Structures are given as structure tokens and as C-alpha cells.
Amino acid sequence: MAIIKSGKVVIILAGRHAGKKAVVIKNGAPAVTHHFAPSRQQPPPASYHPQSLSRKQQRIDKMAIIKSGKVVIILAGRHAGKKAVVIKNVEDGNADDKRFSHCLVAGIARGPRKVTRGMSKKKVEKRSRTMKPFVKYINVRHVFPTRYQVDMDLKKVVDEADLVGDKKVEVKKKLKKIFEDRYLNQKQITSEKKAAGSSYFFQKLRF
């Protein structure tokens, strides 16, 4: 409560004004007469400060999580809110235009259409083959790693040299076929963990 002082700008988290900004006029908390602070002679532990880890260390920890086959959520750009699969990650920039940690991802820009039990097998297959994939390089700060993993081998399909010009269109066609085949044959996956990752990847993100 010592942080919330008069004149402080805050964000409302609950109620009819949730998500709105406000200015604190008065704080009704009781006065604090005693407080504890770390001793001057003894340095505080690493966990005392919320930003005890450097940005470089945070980036290294995140790169250790973002591995090939990991399902991630795009946080920025035209595909924000879409899910993707990591194909390759680069810890340090390897080009003049990418001097930052980045990864190559392939995801679904437009998912399959809704199907019901009353639809015929032919109609279900037709509505399932409406996916539109995307493939791109993205900064690791702009992806959110999930706990799900898929076993789709996309490295053989996506060649970094083919991500320019008309060759990129052919790569997207191959990705479309792989995603559609996996979506229609999810019941054939024997591993429970891989089945959960595949199911989550094709589910539309609700927000």
C-alpha cells in the first residue's frame, strides 16, 4: 500500500470499470508504523529485487524454453493472437537486419471452419481444408511459449533459402497440406502428450 499514494495512476482490475485508468485521490489503508528492510551490512538476496536477473539472462532463459516443435502464441504484428510452431531458434542475430534473438515459426493465419456431428464426412473434410498458414521470422520477445509440443517435422518442408519470392508460396502450400492432414488424422496419434499438443494447436484462441 506504500506504493499506492495520492496522485498515482492505476488500472482498475475488477468491476464495471475494469481495464480503465484512474488517479488515486485518497488511500484508506491504516498507517504503517513498522517496516522491515534488508540490513545495510548484509546484501539482499537475489530474489529481493523483482528485476534481479539481467535482460540478457532473461533472454537466455526464454531461448532455452523456445525449442523446435514448441507451440507458441504470437504477441505482436499482423498475426497477433495466432498460434504457431517453432521451426528454428537463433540465440544471437546472424544478419544485418536481425541483430536480435529470433526464431522461425510456422502457424495458422486462418483456421478450419466449424463442423458439427450432423455433417457428412465429405462436408467435414471440405470445411476442414480452409486453413491458411503463415511462416515468418519473429523476435523472441514477441512470442509466448506454451506448455504444448507437437511432433510435426517442419524443418524438411521449410527451407530458409526458399522464404523469398515465389518459393515462399510453394512452402505455404506444403505447410497447408501438412496442417490439414494432421488436423483430419488427430485420432491416429497414440501419444497422449502429442495428441494434447496437436489438439491445442488447432483450437482457436478465445480472448
C-alpha positions, 0 to 999 in steps of 0.5 A: 500500500506504500506504493499506492499514494495520492496522485498515482495512476492505476488500472482498475482490475475488477468491476464495471470499470475494469481495464480503465485508468484512474488517479488515486485521490485518497488511500484508506489503508491504516498507517504503517508504523513498522517496516522491515528492510534488508540490513545495510551490512548484509546484501539482499538476496537475489530474489529481493529485487523483482528485476534481479536477473539481467535482460540478457539472462532473461533472454537466455532463459526464454531461448532455452524454453523456445525449442523446435516443435514448441507451440507458441502464441504470437504477441505482436504484428499482423498475426497477433493472437495466432498460434504457431510452431517453432521451426528454428531458434537463433540465440544471437542475430546472424544478419544485418537486419536481425541483430536480435534473438529470433526464431522461425515459426510456422502457424495458422493465419486462418483456421478450419471452419466449424463442423458439427456431428450432423455433417457428412464426412465429405462436408467435414473434410471440405470445411476442414481444408480452409486453413491458411498458414503463415511462416515468418521470422519473429523476435523472441520477445514477441512470442509466448511459449506454451506448455504444448509440443507437437511432433510435426517435422517442419524443418524438411518442408521449410527451407530458409533459402526458399522464404523469398519470392515465389518459393515462399508460396510453394512452402505455404502450400506444403505447410497447408497440406501438412496442417490439414492432414494432421488436423483430419488424422488427430485420432491416429496419434497414440501419444497422449502428450502429442495428441494434447499438443496437436489438439491445442494447436488447432483450437482457436484462441478465445480472448 
